Amino acid sequence: MKLDLKKDHNYQNGIYDFMAGTKSIVVANKEIDIEVDYAWDYASDPVITPTIIHEWKYLDKLVSKNVLKNARSILSIGGGGSSRTHEYLSPVTQEFTILNTGMWDLVNAQIPIETINTYLICATGEDMPILDSQIDAIEIPATLDHVIDARKVIEECYRVLNGGGKIGITLGNSDSWYRKVVSNLRIQVTSNHDHHHNFHFTSKDVENLLSEVGFTEVKTIGTAYLKLPKTIERKMKAPVLLAAHRFISNTMLRLLFGNSKGGMFLTYAMKPTAR
Ligand SMILES: C[S@@+](CC[C@H](N)C(=O)[O-])C[C@H]1O[C@@H](n2cnc3c(N)ncnc32)[C@H](O)[C@@H]1O
């Protein structure tokens, strides 16, 4: 993987910092602040239940199977911190790059085994300091709703991917069946954390974005269909209960509701090979 080292940067403590104090991006004549202070360790957040963590692991497995498999060079945009991608890398992976605007995620990033070259880059997904056609697979884990210019990020992904390379985007779904029920019944929900989201995507929005930029074979897998009261979810720690929860959530209810109505989703696609 070749970095664009002509761009201004510092290299310190194993991190390439290309932000050099950049704090905002201008989109449509509006200056918008970049998220640089994200720092969330879910393990110490009481609202995160065993079932939520189990759902995240399931989504990670889907990314591994549908996006990262057979990729020699992998880029994670918004990874690091509590992300567990290092556990799901393909045996053929030789390079793993984490690009994030936040130093906390980079400093606390879990590094894979040392035979895999790991790059930590502080930069925006909108302007990646990576030369063209360097990467086999990109994951954007729960991050596209945090960026400022989602289309620019997807265009940058297209640029740095090799032909035949894959992209996978995971997100909470603004069009999930239970969010609709909650909003129709006007039930007050206390948010599970105070992260700021610039966008609230549906899987259709992400599919359209990928197609517009030129990606093909765009597919979505919906996940996390089952939501129980927190008091019950907190008690579901036994592996057999979690397995039953996953079966109902991601097999039975997915069959019932279809791929676009889960609480979370993975949308993945391919950059076509040049003809
Ligand atoms: C919900 S977090 C993703 C998961 C996170 N790694 C964790 O462990 O929880 C969203 C991430 O997006 C990063 N981010 C925000 N704006 C970004 C941008 N424009 N380009 C790249 N990363 C960005 C934040 O720093 C944050 O780490």
The ligand as an ORCA input file, in Angstrom:
! r2SCAN-3c Opt
* xyz 0 1
  C     -19.058      4.908     15.527
  S     -17.354      5.158     15.301
  C     -16.825      3.701     14.459
  C     -16.400      2.590     15.325
  C     -15.247      2.941     16.260
  N     -13.983      2.597     15.649
  C     -15.451      2.241     17.586
  O     -14.602      1.517     18.037
  O     -16.505      2.401     18.211
  C     -17.230      6.407     14.058
  C     -15.807      6.781     13.738
  O     -15.805      7.671     12.628
  C     -14.659      8.498     12.759
  N     -14.851      9.610     11.797
  C     -15.664     10.688     11.921
  N     -15.574     11.480     10.835
  C     -14.714     10.867      9.976
  C     -14.210     11.192      8.677
  N     -14.622     12.300      8.037
  N     -13.318     10.355      8.108
  C     -12.886      9.219      8.746
  N     -13.336      8.864      9.983
  C     -14.236      9.671     10.588
  C     -14.689      8.865     14.228
  O     -13.465      9.332     14.712
  C     -15.087      7.507     14.846
  O     -13.953      6.758     15.177
*
